[in-house]
Amino acid sequence: MGMTQTTRPERAAAAGTKTHRHRRRAGGEQRSRALGERPNWLGGVAGWLWLAIVIVPIYWILITSFKAQSSYYATNPLAPPTEPSLANYRLVVESDFPLYFLNSLIVTVGAVVPAVTVAFMAAYAIVRGGTRRFLRGVNSLFLMGLAIPLQATVIPIYLIIIRLRLYDSLAALILPSIAFAIPLSVLVLANFIRDVPKELFESMRLDGAGEMRTLWRLALPLTLPAVVTVTIYNALTIWNGFLLPLILTQSPDKRTLPLALWTFQGQYSVNVPAVLASVVLTTLPLLILYVVGRRQLLSGLTAGFSK
């Protein structure tokens, strides 16, 4: 009986201590939650500042492309045009812009499609080939291609194109673009194919499927976000390419959009609104490509970042 009476206060004290600890813990959680919900003013200001840095040049390009040349220097550069006009866009379209657009489209599609196809098949062979010495050598060769910049190979490319008698043609732009697009594409696609469970490949093999069927029916659907990401990246790089068209073409009818934009700027160096109108028309295909493949692109980038 005495022992029961002496242990009850101890139990009460222990219970009080636990209650106090629980309250302190709850108070700490409430304070941390309150601190977490406190607005991050510094981050918000930095975000709005970065948005202004990005938006202001785009806004200036758009409004200036609708201004007349006579009113550009007489008004505030950031003020919207009082009388918007499409004369600058009409001038750009009449200056062989559709021809330059077609040349860029032919070069981009003609380089991206073979490059991505070859890179996907090579990545599949490297991953599924196991430890074969030949495939390891091919993989090392592709990785070496990443270490060689385009600027360091301009003279050899120029001499090879001259020997092949392809100078001043669109094929002279397509072939080097394919070669420089393959190494990075193989590296990215091989990492994605390597994450596909081996059990799926084994089940396809047990069902009697060959390597080509497994490649296009299994590997391609499971790595489609990576394929779209690589395709868009290579398309942007080739579409904006300037060095190869400058070195490997000479005729005006073989110019691509970046080179044509440079010559257009030299021809109309004072007509800033016309130059900016050509910039807007040049970037429109890139925006359309991003809108079409935005979901797959973000999925591929997110998956690649999480690895």
ABEGO torsion letter per residue (X at the ends): XAAAAAAAAAAAAAAAAAAAAAAAAAAAAAAAAAAAABBBAAAAAAAAAAAAAAAAAAAAAAAAAABBAAAAAABBAABBBABBBAAAAAAAAAAGAAAAAAAAAAAAAAAAAAAAAAAAAAAAAAAAAEABAAAAAAAAAAAAAAABBAAAAAAAAAAAAAAAGABGBAAAAAAAAAAAAAAAAAAAAAAAAAABBAAAAAAAAAAGBBAAAAAAAAAAAAAAAAAAAAAAAAAAAAAABAAAAAAABABAAABBAAAAAAAAAAABAABAAAAAAAAAAAAAAAAAAAAAAAAAAAAAAAAAAAX
